Amino acid sequence: MSSIEESLRAIAERVKSHSSTMATEEAVKTAVVLPFLRALGYDVFDPSEVVPEFTADAVGKKGEKVDYAIKIDNQIRILIECKPISVALERKHLDQLYRYFSVTDAKFAILTNGRTFNFYTDLEAPNKLDARPFLVFDISDVQSGILSELRKFEKATFDVSNILATAERLKYTSGIKQVISKLIEEPSEEFVKMVSHDVYEGRITAPVREMLTAVVRTAFREVIMDTVKSRLSSALAETQEVIEKIDVPVAEDPEVITTEEEVEGYMIVKAIVRETISAKRVVMRDAKSYCAILIDNNNRKPLARLHFNRSVKYIGLFDGENEERLIVDTLDQIYEYTDRLRATARKYAAEAAKIAAE
């Protein structure tokens, strides 16, 4: 597992287990923010790189400070403002970041309460901090898509243009996801009226509105679940025929036992990549030390390996030069590596297309 993933997992566990002790900004800085910066490769013990209590002389308000400023190539590039974990992050908390952003070389600003991280830049007007973040995530649940964006902020690979290339899309995607999430949990009156317009013909009184709101909330969730189930069912149906043909060398080596967990892990991987590569090309081949998931049943085309025959379970990924093993506590965690699995499958699909063209 890469350093950033290990570190973020440790921070996530700390937040889940000890959030009640992070009642102050200082606690959030020590327990979350500094470890987070260290995970990105910054030397938190070097005050010339991670500058605490940063003050810019050009700011009109005397004595006002930003919690941290990150220097890269001797330029201020990232400003960070921390709040207690119990504080809900709001626009008013941007005041200091807003002022400091315009008078420094900073290109990004982070507002965090130790659990939620909001990343800002100046997409709308140069040197003027946007009011809406382009990236928002919960440190206790960092998905693979977020992880790939965070890697762009690592000291070793930090590149402003690379981050900005996807920042605008992320900004609107993040905002829309927040709106949808809120609608799922708390459907607005306007939304309830819109979706029930062709369903309920009577007068919408207060009791009816309350009833419809509950119905819309339930229906919204069921639509999402039905969509997920439908896609999985389709993938599993295609997988069944292949599973029956899996070559498990029981006769040659009775110690090789394909477990239900391995089969389920295989089906999840296959469901993930089925839109990238033909499901018929994805084959499972079990061995004593790991269960291989191959393309074309070819050992030279590994898609993933399931190292499940041990107390700590791993999934091996092959989107780099060598296998990278990542801890998976539950099978659901395999979905966190959707982008990486599809990238590997895409590589093999492209190879096959090139051969066919020749």
Secondary structure, DSSP 8 states (H G I E B T S, - for coil): --HHHHHHHHHHHHHHHHGGG--SHHHHIIIIIHHHHHHTT--TT-TTTEEEEE--TT-SSTT--EEEEEEETTEEEEEEEE--TTS---GGGGHHHHHHHHTSS--EEEEE-SSEEEEE--SSBTTB--SS-SEEEETTS--HHHHHHHGGGSGGG--HHHHHHHHHHHHHHHHHHHHHHHHHHS--HHHHHHHHTTT--S---HHHHHHHHHHHHHHHHHHHHHHHHHHHHHHHHHHHHHHHT----TTT-TT----HHHHHHHHHHHHHHTTTS-GGGEEEEE-SS-EEEEETT-TTSEEEEEE-SSSS-EEEE-SSSS-EEEE-SSGGGGGGGHHHHHHHHHHHHHHHHHHHH-
